[in-house]
């Protein structure tokens, strides 16, 4: 899929996608729209099925999740690790269906089952007038959580384009309805402009972006390649960094959004210490609901020594 679309321009004008080659994608989008209209309980039930099917069939992704959870939760028995992997696929299956809710439904209809914790921390951070980086993570409620957040605050967002240009168009247009500005993942100029206007910008650092501009900081006790951009952005802009997270409730429909006090004395002048601090915050939030994290991502792909064997090699 990546090779097929790599050289196509990113275009959010739907008229560019009338050719029959896009019809399968349109069918998938239509299905997402239909599922998004269902009651939340039914969506969660269907998400369970989707997650279990992925757990059974997506062997490479299951292997990645198994490795990550074995590394991050060595205190669990093998049976407990196995159960957590299964629950993680279910949670992310539900999250996949929640994409349609985030893109095609009014999130205001979900505020009755949403609770926001610590909003005063964000308001206090904004009072400094230098903008706020919302330090988020890749939880299974990624899109819906972000959409719900905009019912309570004004925010801009940085996004990585979808590999399929039509899906990217739908995603971008949906986010443009919810967020003030949708910035490209590498649009640092746009990011600094937003912060200069004292905007709040959703920002995540918890994935493996390769070997450029990183330090190896512990994440669940394992050295993980962690970008230093957060420190650079905060240093250059003077913005405040506010950790936040969002989770699906267990057993009953509902969502919780958490804002935490802005980081003090950040950046601290040491990239490794800053990255360790950030990873620790994200780790703490993950432990609220370990199954609701994107464990299918190869978080430890980049090793401190390039000659070290990869964690995700089936032979290791």
TAHUZI-V676900 format. One record per residue. N is the residue number from 0. RES is the residue in one letter. SS is DSSP state (hx for helix, st for strand, lp for the rest). OMEGA is omega in degrees with one decimal (NA if undefined). Layout:
N,RES,SS,OMEGA  N,RES,SS,OMEGA
This chain:
0,X,lp,-177.6  1,X,hx,-179.7  2,X,hx,-176.5  3,X,hx,-173.6  4,X,hx,-168.1  5,X,lp,-173.9  6,X,lp,179.0  7,X,lp,-179.8  8,X,lp,175.0  9,X,lp,-173.7  10,X,lp,-178.4  11,X,lp,176.6  12,X,lp,-176.3  13,X,hx,-179.6  14,X,hx,179.3  15,X,hx,-173.5  16,X,hx,179.0  17,X,lp,-177.0  18,X,lp,179.6  19,X,hx,179.5  20,X,hx,-178.7  21,X,hx,-175.8  22,X,hx,176.9  23,X,hx,177.8  24,X,hx,177.4  25,X,hx,178.4  26,X,hx,177.4  27,X,hx,178.5  28,X,hx,178.6  29,X,hx,177.5  30,X,hx,176.6  31,X,hx,-179.5  32,X,hx,-178.7  33,X,hx,-179.5  34,X,hx,-178.7  35,X,hx,-178.7  36,X,lp,-177.8  37,X,lp,174.6  38,X,lp,-176.5  39,X,hx,-179.0  40,X,hx,179.7  41,X,hx,176.4  42,X,hx,179.4  43,X,hx,178.5  44,X,hx,177.5  45,X,hx,177.8  46,X,hx,174.4  47,X,hx,-179.3  48,X,hx,178.9  49,X,hx,-179.5  50,X,hx,179.4  51,X,hx,176.4  52,X,hx,178.4  53,X,hx,178.3  54,X,hx,179.3  55,X,hx,-167.5  56,X,hx,-176.3  57,X,lp,-171.7  58,X,hx,-178.3  59,X,hx,178.5  60,X,hx,177.5  61,X,hx,178.3  62,X,hx,178.7  63,X,hx,179.6  64,X,hx,179.4  65,X,hx,179.5  66,X,hx,-178.5  67,X,hx,-176.7  68,X,hx,175.5  69,X,hx,179.5  70,X,hx,-171.9  71,X,hx,-178.6  72,X,lp,-178.3  73,X,lp,179.8  74,X,lp,179.0  75,X,lp,173.1  76,X,lp,178.4  77,X,hx,178.7  78,X,hx,178.9  79,X,hx,176.4  80,X,hx,178.2  81,X,hx,-179.7  82,X,hx,179.2  83,X,hx,176.2  84,X,hx,-179.9  85,X,hx,179.6  86,X,hx,179.1  87,X,hx,177.6  88,X,hx,177.6  89,X,hx,-179.3  90,X,hx,179.8  91,X,hx,171.7  92,X,hx,175.5  93,X,hx,179.0  94,X,hx,177.8  95,X,hx,178.8  96,X,hx,178.4  97,X,hx,173.9  98,X,hx,180.0  99,X,hx,177.7  100,X,hx,-179.2  101,X,hx,-174.9  102,X,hx,-167.8  103,X,hx,179.5  104,X,lp,178.4  105,X,lp,-178.2  106,X,hx,178.2  107,X,hx,-179.7  108,X,hx,179.9  109,X,hx,-177.8  110,X,hx,178.7  111,X,hx,179.0  112,X,hx,178.9  113,X,st,177.5  114,X,st,-179.7  115,X,st,-178.3  116,X,st,171.9  117,X,lp,-179.7  118,X,hx,179.9  119,X,hx,179.0  120,X,hx,177.5  121,X,hx,-179.7  122,X,hx,178.5  123,X,hx,179.3  124,X,hx,179.7  125,X,hx,-179.2  126,X,lp,177.4  127,X,lp,173.0  128,X,lp,-177.8  129,X,lp,-177.7  130,X,lp,-177.2  131,X,st,167.0  132,X,st,173.7  133,X,st,-176.0  134,X,st,-177.3  135,X,st,178.6  136,X,lp,-178.2  137,X,lp,175.9  138,X,st,-175.9  139,X,lp,177.2  140,X,lp,-169.8  141,X,hx,-175.6  142,X,hx,-178.4  143,X,hx,177.4  144,X,hx,177.9  145,X,hx,178.6  146,X,hx,178.7  147,X,hx,179.6  148,X,hx,-176.3  149,X,lp,170.9  150,X,lp,-175.2  151,X,lp,-178.7  152,X,lp,169.9  153,X,lp,-176.2  154,X,lp,168.2  155,X,st,-177.2  156,X,st,171.4  157,X,st,-178.1  158,X,st,169.6  159,X,lp,-178.5  160,X,lp,172.1  161,X,lp,-179.2  162,X,lp,177.0  163,X,lp,-175.2  164,X,hx,179.5  165,X,hx,175.9  166,X,hx,178.0  167,X,hx,179.0  168,X,hx,-179.9  169,X,hx,-179.7  170,X,hx,-177.0  171,X,hx,180.0  172,X,hx,177.5  173,X,hx,-179.9  174,X,hx,177.6  175,X,hx,176.3  176,X,hx,-174.9  177,X,hx,-175.7  178,X,lp,177.7  179,X,lp,-179.9  180,X,lp,175.5  181,X,st,-176.4  182,X,st,173.2  183,X,st,-176.0  184,X,lp,-178.2  185,X,lp,-176.7  186,X,lp,-178.9  187,X,hx,177.0  188,X,hx,177.6  189,X,hx,178.4  190,X,hx,-179.5  191,X,hx,175.8  192,X,hx,178.9  193,X,hx,-179.4  194,X,hx,178.9  195,X,hx,177.5  196,X,lp,-178.4  197,X,lp,176.5  198,X,lp,171.7  199,X,st,-177.0  200,X,st,176.1  201,X,st,-171.9  202,X,st,-179.7  203,X,st,-176.4  204,X,lp,-164.3  205,X,lp,174.3  206,X,lp,179.6  207,X,lp,-176.2  208,X,lp,179.8  209,X,lp,-169.8  210,X,lp,-175.5  211,X,lp,174.1  212,X,lp,180.0  213,X,st,164.7  214,X,st,179.1  215,X,st,-176.6  216,X,st,-178.3  217,X,st,174.7  218,X,st,-170.5  219,X,lp,176.0  220,X,lp,-179.1  221,X,st,178.7  222,X,st,-177.2  223,X,st,175.6  224,X,st,-173.9  225,X,st,-176.9  226,X,st,179.6  227,X,lp,-175.0  228,X,hx,-178.6  229,X,hx,178.4  230,X,hx,-178.5  231,X,hx,-178.7  232,X,hx,-179.6  233,X,hx,-179.5  234,X,hx,-175.8  235,X,hx,-174.4  236,X,hx,-174.1  237,X,lp,-177.0  238,X,lp,173.5  239,X,st,178.8  240,X,st,-175.9  241,X,st,176.5  242,X,st,174.4  243,X,st,-178.9  244,X,st,-178.0  245,X,st,-174.5  246,X,st,174.3  247,X,st,179.5  248,X,lp,-179.9  249,X,lp,170.5  250,X,lp,-179.5  251,X,lp,-178.5  252,X,lp,178.3  253,X,lp,-176.2  254,X,st,176.6  255,X,st,178.5  256,X,st,-176.2  257,X,st,169.1  258,X,st,-178.3  259,X,st,179.5  260,X,st,177.6  261,X,st,-180.0  262,X,lp,176.9  263,X,lp,178.4  264,X,lp,178.4  265,X,lp,-1.0  266,X,lp,-175.1  267,X,lp,178.7  268,X,lp,178.1  269,X,lp,-175.1  270,X,hx,-178.3  271,X,hx,178.6  272,X,hx,178.0  273,X,hx,-179.0  274,X,hx,177.9  275,X,hx,178.5  276,X,hx,-179.5  277,X,hx,179.3  278,X,hx,178.4  279,X,hx,178.3  280,X,hx,-179.9  281,X,hx,177.2  282,X,hx,179.4  283,X,hx,-179.2  284,X,hx,178.8  285,X,hx,-177.8  286,X,lp,173.5  287,X,lp,-178.8  288,X,lp,-172.6  289,X,hx,-178.6  290,X,hx,-175.1  291,X,hx,176.7  292,X,st,-178.3  293,X,lp,-178.7  294,X,lp,-178.3  295,X,lp,177.9  296,X,lp,-179.2  297,X,lp,-174.6  298,X,lp,-175.5  299,X,lp,-177.9  300,X,lp,-178.9  301,X,lp,-177.5  302,X,lp,178.4  303,X,lp,176.1  304,X,lp,-179.3  305,X,lp,-179.6  306,X,lp,179.3  307,X,lp,176.5  308,X,lp,-179.5  309,X,lp,178.0  310,X,lp,-170.9  311,X,lp,174.2  312,X,lp,-177.4  313,X,lp,-178.5  314,X,lp,-177.4  315,X,lp,NA
